[in-house]
Amino acid sequence: MATKIRLQRGGRKGYAVYRIVVADSRAPRDGRFTEKLGIYNPNTNPATVELNFERALYWVGVGAQPTDTARNILKGEGVYMMKHLLGGVKKGAFDELTAQQKFDAWKAGKVANNDTVRANEAKAKKDAAAKALEAEKQVNAAIAKKVAEKKAAAAAEEAAAQAAEAPAESTEAPAETTEAPAEA
C-alpha cells in the first residue's frame, strides 16, 4: 500500500482548515485515512500548525510520501531536519545529544521568528487603529466646527430679526395711541 501524507480539507466556505493525515494514495481527498497527524490553519499569520511530531517523523522514516504542501509544512516544523540529524547519528557523525541540541537551537530560532512576525502584525494593527481613530477625530472636529458655525449664524440671524422687530414695534406703539377716537 502506497501511503501519502496529505491535507484533508475542513472548515467552512472561504475559511479552510486542514487536517494533516496519512492515507492510502488511492483514497479520496476527504475520505478514509490511516492516522491523523495534526491540523494546519493557513488563515492566521503566520499559519498555525499543530503536529504530532513523533508520529510524523515515524511516517516519514518508514517511507510515506508527502504532497508538496505537506512536505513544506513538515519542513517548517522540522521533521525533515530531525530525520537528517538522525541519519547523521546512524552514520556516527555525532551523538544523539548533539543532534537534539542542534534541533532545539533551530527550533528556538524558528519560534523567535514567528513571535517577531506576530508582534509586528499586532503593532501594525494597533497603529492602523490609532491612525483611523485620529482621522475620525479630525473629521468629527470639522463637523462640530461646521455645526457651531451654522448655529452661530442662525443665532445671529435670529438676533438680527429680533432687533429689526424691536424698532418696528416701538414706532408702531405711538401710532396706536394717536389714533382718532371711534365715532359714535
ZIQUI-V435206 format. One record per residue. N is the residue number from 0. RES is the residue in three letters. PSI is psi in whole degrees, 0 to 359 (NA if undefined). BURIAL is b if it has 16 or more other ideal C-beta (glycine too) atoms within 10 Angstrom, else e. Layout:
BEGIN
n=N res=RES psi=PSI burial=BURIAL
n=N res=RES psi=PSI burial=BURIAL
END
This chain:
BEGIN
n=0 res=MET psi=127 burial=e
n=1 res=ALA psi=116 burial=e
n=2 res=THR psi=147 burial=b
n=3 res=LYS psi=146 burial=b
n=4 res=ILE psi=119 burial=b
n=5 res=ARG psi=177 burial=b
n=6 res=LEU psi=141 burial=b
n=7 res=GLN psi=120 burial=b
n=8 res=ARG psi=142 burial=e
n=9 res=GLY psi=194 burial=e
n=10 res=GLY psi=199 burial=e
n=11 res=ARG psi=177 burial=e
n=12 res=LYS psi=128 burial=e
n=13 res=GLY psi=358 burial=e
n=14 res=TYR psi=75 burial=e
n=15 res=ALA psi=137 burial=e
n=16 res=VAL psi=135 burial=e
n=17 res=TYR psi=148 burial=b
n=18 res=ARG psi=140 burial=b
n=19 res=ILE psi=116 burial=b
n=20 res=VAL psi=159 burial=b
n=21 res=VAL psi=124 burial=b
n=22 res=ALA psi=161 burial=b
n=23 res=ASP psi=139 burial=e
n=24 res=SER psi=339 burial=e
n=25 res=ARG psi=349 burial=e
n=26 res=ALA psi=151 burial=b
n=27 res=PRO psi=161 burial=e
n=28 res=ARG psi=310 burial=e
n=29 res=ASP psi=20 burial=e
n=30 res=GLY psi=211 burial=e
n=31 res=ARG psi=142 burial=e
n=32 res=PHE psi=160 burial=b
n=33 res=THR psi=313 burial=b
n=34 res=GLU psi=143 burial=b
n=35 res=LYS psi=125 burial=e
n=36 res=LEU psi=334 burial=b
n=37 res=GLY psi=194 burial=b
n=38 res=ILE psi=143 burial=e
n=39 res=TYR psi=121 burial=b
n=40 res=ASN psi=103 burial=e
n=41 res=PRO psi=358 burial=b
n=42 res=ASN psi=348 burial=e
n=43 res=THR psi=166 burial=e
n=44 res=ASN psi=115 burial=e
n=45 res=PRO psi=164 burial=e
n=46 res=ALA psi=141 burial=e
n=47 res=THR psi=130 burial=e
n=48 res=VAL psi=124 burial=b
n=49 res=GLU psi=116 burial=e
n=50 res=LEU psi=137 burial=b
n=51 res=ASN psi=95 burial=e
n=52 res=PHE psi=315 burial=e
n=53 res=GLU psi=316 burial=e
n=54 res=ARG psi=322 burial=e
n=55 res=ALA psi=318 burial=b
n=56 res=LEU psi=319 burial=b
n=57 res=TYR psi=310 burial=e
n=58 res=TRP psi=323 burial=b
n=59 res=VAL psi=322 burial=b
n=60 res=GLY psi=327 burial=e
n=61 res=VAL psi=0 burial=e
n=62 res=GLY psi=13 burial=e
n=63 res=ALA psi=132 burial=b
n=64 res=GLN psi=118 burial=e
n=65 res=PRO psi=153 burial=b
n=66 res=THR psi=172 burial=e
n=67 res=ASP psi=313 burial=e
n=68 res=THR psi=318 burial=e
n=69 res=ALA psi=322 burial=b
n=70 res=ARG psi=317 burial=b
n=71 res=ASN psi=320 burial=e
n=72 res=ILE psi=315 burial=b
n=73 res=LEU psi=323 burial=b
n=74 res=LYS psi=318 burial=e
n=75 res=GLY psi=329 burial=b
n=76 res=GLU psi=351 burial=b
n=77 res=GLY psi=13 burial=b
n=78 res=VAL psi=315 burial=b
n=79 res=TYR psi=329 burial=b
n=80 res=MET psi=315 burial=b
n=81 res=MET psi=323 burial=b
n=82 res=LYS psi=318 burial=e
n=83 res=HIS psi=315 burial=e
n=84 res=LEU psi=321 burial=b
n=85 res=LEU psi=329 burial=b
n=86 res=GLY psi=322 burial=e
n=87 res=GLY psi=325 burial=e
n=88 res=VAL psi=317 burial=e
n=89 res=LYS psi=324 burial=e
n=90 res=LYS psi=347 burial=e
n=91 res=GLY psi=14 burial=e
n=92 res=ALA psi=324 burial=e
n=93 res=PHE psi=170 burial=e
n=94 res=ASP psi=173 burial=e
n=95 res=GLU psi=325 burial=e
n=96 res=LEU psi=317 burial=e
n=97 res=THR psi=319 burial=e
n=98 res=ALA psi=316 burial=b
n=99 res=GLN psi=321 burial=e
n=100 res=GLN psi=318 burial=e
n=101 res=LYS psi=317 burial=b
n=102 res=PHE psi=317 burial=b
n=103 res=ASP psi=320 burial=e
n=104 res=ALA psi=317 burial=e
n=105 res=TRP psi=316 burial=e
n=106 res=LYS psi=321 burial=e
n=107 res=ALA psi=319 burial=e
n=108 res=GLY psi=320 burial=e
n=109 res=LYS psi=316 burial=e
n=110 res=VAL psi=319 burial=e
n=111 res=ALA psi=319 burial=e
n=112 res=ASN psi=315 burial=e
n=113 res=ASN psi=321 burial=e
n=114 res=ASP psi=321 burial=e
n=115 res=THR psi=317 burial=e
n=116 res=VAL psi=315 burial=e
n=117 res=ARG psi=318 burial=e
n=118 res=ALA psi=317 burial=e
n=119 res=ASN psi=320 burial=e
n=120 res=GLU psi=316 burial=e
n=121 res=ALA psi=320 burial=e
n=122 res=LYS psi=318 burial=e
n=123 res=ALA psi=319 burial=e
n=124 res=LYS psi=318 burial=e
n=125 res=LYS psi=317 burial=e
n=126 res=ASP psi=319 burial=e
n=127 res=ALA psi=320 burial=e
n=128 res=ALA psi=318 burial=e
n=129 res=ALA psi=319 burial=e
n=130 res=LYS psi=319 burial=e
n=131 res=ALA psi=320 burial=e
n=132 res=LEU psi=317 burial=e
n=133 res=GLU psi=318 burial=e
n=134 res=ALA psi=320 burial=e
n=135 res=GLU psi=321 burial=e
n=136 res=LYS psi=319 burial=e
n=137 res=GLN psi=318 burial=e
n=138 res=VAL psi=316 burial=e
n=139 res=ASN psi=322 burial=e
n=140 res=ALA psi=318 burial=e
n=141 res=ALA psi=318 burial=e
n=142 res=ILE psi=316 burial=e
n=143 res=ALA psi=321 burial=e
n=144 res=LYS psi=316 burial=e
n=145 res=LYS psi=317 burial=e
n=146 res=VAL psi=318 burial=e
n=147 res=ALA psi=318 burial=e
n=148 res=GLU psi=318 burial=e
n=149 res=LYS psi=317 burial=e
n=150 res=LYS psi=319 burial=e
n=151 res=ALA psi=319 burial=e
n=152 res=ALA psi=319 burial=e
n=153 res=ALA psi=320 burial=e
n=154 res=ALA psi=320 burial=e
n=155 res=ALA psi=320 burial=e
n=156 res=GLU psi=316 burial=e
n=157 res=GLU psi=319 burial=e
n=158 res=ALA psi=320 burial=e
n=159 res=ALA psi=320 burial=e
n=160 res=ALA psi=319 burial=e
n=161 res=GLN psi=322 burial=e
n=162 res=ALA psi=324 burial=e
n=163 res=ALA psi=325 burial=e
n=164 res=GLU psi=322 burial=e
n=165 res=ALA psi=311 burial=e
n=166 res=PRO psi=326 burial=e
n=167 res=ALA psi=321 burial=e
n=168 res=GLU psi=321 burial=e
n=169 res=SER psi=327 burial=e
n=170 res=THR psi=329 burial=e
n=171 res=GLU psi=328 burial=e
n=172 res=ALA psi=313 burial=e
n=173 res=PRO psi=329 burial=e
n=174 res=ALA psi=326 burial=e
n=175 res=GLU psi=321 burial=e
n=176 res=THR psi=337 burial=e
n=177 res=THR psi=10 burial=e
n=178 res=GLU psi=153 burial=e
n=179 res=ALA psi=147 burial=e
n=180 res=PRO psi=153 burial=e
n=181 res=ALA psi=139 burial=e
n=182 res=GLU psi=148 burial=e
n=183 res=ALA psi=NA burial=e
END
